[in-house]
């Protein structure tokens, strides 16, 4: 939907690739579906779920056997994002390093993106130079 030929919308660190592959194997999933929804104190939240299928207009990113499926509404918000998986003493979780985020709440659960016009302009400029 918002794809740029030859440019992956998201990338994954080796730790994220390992964790996504584990999830795919454990749940017999086709991949990890990533999206965004309204919510949280900053306005938006990431969503993640095991995906059994690939739906129309979803963007699929494959890297070393891991597959991320990006919901259509989320594609412009996630463009340029690096997905990581961090393991800590208290918590292990996916982390999103997203250049489109302008604010994040203190707990790290919700984010605010640049306005749609700015994101669209950035995406179009990448397409024209890409």
C-alpha positions as CSV (number, residue, x, y, z in Angstrom):
1,X,0.0,0.0,0.0
2,X,2.7,2.5,1.0
3,X,5.6,0.3,-0.3
4,X,8.7,1.8,-1.9
5,X,10.3,-0.6,-4.4
6,X,13.6,-1.9,-3.0
7,X,13.1,-0.4,0.4
8,X,11.9,-2.4,3.4
9,X,9.4,-0.5,5.6
10,X,10.8,-2.0,8.8
11,X,14.0,-3.8,9.8
12,X,14.7,-6.3,12.6
13,X,17.6,-6.8,14.8
14,X,19.1,-10.3,15.2
15,X,17.4,-10.6,18.6
16,X,14.0,-9.7,17.1
17,X,14.5,-12.2,14.3
18,X,15.2,-14.9,16.8
19,X,12.2,-14.1,18.9
20,X,9.8,-13.8,15.9
21,X,11.0,-17.1,14.6
22,X,10.4,-18.7,18.0
23,X,6.9,-17.3,18.1
24,X,6.1,-18.5,14.6
25,X,7.3,-22.0,15.4
26,X,5.6,-22.2,18.8
27,X,2.2,-21.0,17.5
28,X,2.4,-22.4,13.9
29,X,2.0,-18.8,12.7
30,X,2.7,-17.3,9.3
31,X,4.3,-14.3,11.1
32,X,3.9,-11.5,13.6
33,X,1.3,-8.9,12.6
34,X,2.2,-5.4,13.7
35,X,-0.1,-2.4,13.7
36,X,-1.1,0.7,15.6
37,X,-4.3,1.7,17.4
38,X,-5.6,4.7,19.3
39,X,-5.0,4.5,23.0
40,X,-2.7,5.3,25.9
41,X,-1.8,8.6,27.3
42,X,0.2,9.7,24.3
43,X,-2.6,8.8,21.8
44,X,-1.4,5.6,20.0
45,X,-0.2,2.2,20.9
46,X,1.6,-0.6,18.9
47,X,-0.3,-3.8,18.4
48,X,1.2,-7.3,17.9
49,X,-0.4,-10.6,17.3
50,X,0.4,-14.0,15.8
51,X,-0.8,-14.1,12.2
52,X,-2.2,-17.2,10.7
53,X,-2.8,-15.6,7.3
54,X,-1.7,-12.6,5.2
55,X,-4.6,-10.2,4.4
56,X,-5.1,-8.0,1.4
57,X,-3.0,-4.9,1.4
58,X,-0.7,-6.0,4.2
59,X,3.0,-5.4,3.7
60,X,5.2,-8.5,4.4
61,X,8.8,-8.1,5.6
62,X,10.9,-11.3,5.7
63,X,14.4,-11.4,7.2
64,X,16.3,-14.6,8.0
65,X,13.2,-16.7,8.4
66,X,11.2,-14.2,10.5
67,X,8.2,-12.6,9.0
68,X,6.5,-9.3,10.1
69,X,3.2,-8.5,8.6
70,X,2.2,-4.8,8.7
71,X,-1.4,-3.9,8.8
72,X,-2.4,-1.4,6.1
73,X,-3.3,1.5,8.5
74,X,0.1,1.1,10.2
75,X,2.3,1.2,7.2
76,X,3.0,4.9,7.0
77,X,3.5,5.2,10.8
78,X,6.0,2.3,10.9
79,X,8.1,3.2,7.8
80,X,11.8,3.3,8.8
81,X,11.2,1.5,12.1
82,X,13.7,-0.9,13.6
83,X,12.2,-3.7,15.6
84,X,14.3,-5.1,18.5
85,X,13.8,-7.6,21.2
86,X,15.3,-6.8,24.6
87,X,15.7,-9.2,27.5
88,X,16.0,-7.8,31.0
89,X,15.8,-8.9,34.6
90,X,12.2,-7.8,35.0
91,X,10.8,-7.8,31.5
92,X,11.5,-9.0,28.0
93,X,9.7,-7.2,25.2
94,X,9.8,-6.0,21.6
95,X,11.0,-2.4,21.2
96,X,10.3,-0.2,18.3
97,X,12.9,2.4,17.3
98,X,10.6,4.6,15.1
99,X,11.7,7.8,13.5
100,X,8.1,8.9,13.1
101,X,7.4,9.1,16.9
102,X,7.4,12.7,18.3
103,X,6.4,11.8,21.9
104,X,6.2,8.8,24.2
105,X,4.5,8.5,27.5
106,X,6.6,7.9,30.6
107,X,5.7,4.2,30.9
108,X,6.8,3.6,27.2
109,X,3.5,2.0,26.3
110,X,2.0,4.7,24.1
111,X,3.4,7.1,21.4
112,X,2.4,10.1,19.4
113,X,3.3,10.3,15.7
114,X,4.0,13.2,13.4
115,X,0.8,14.4,11.7
116,X,-0.4,12.4,8.6
117,X,0.5,15.2,6.2
118,X,4.1,15.3,7.4
119,X,4.4,11.5,7.3
120,X,2.9,11.4,3.8
121,X,5.3,14.2,2.6
122,X,8.3,12.3,4.1
123,X,7.2,9.0,2.4
124,X,6.7,10.8,-0.9
125,X,10.2,12.3,-0.7
126,X,11.7,8.9,0.0
127,X,9.9,7.5,-3.0
128,X,11.1,10.2,-5.3
129,X,14.8,9.8,-4.2
130,X,14.6,6.1,-3.7
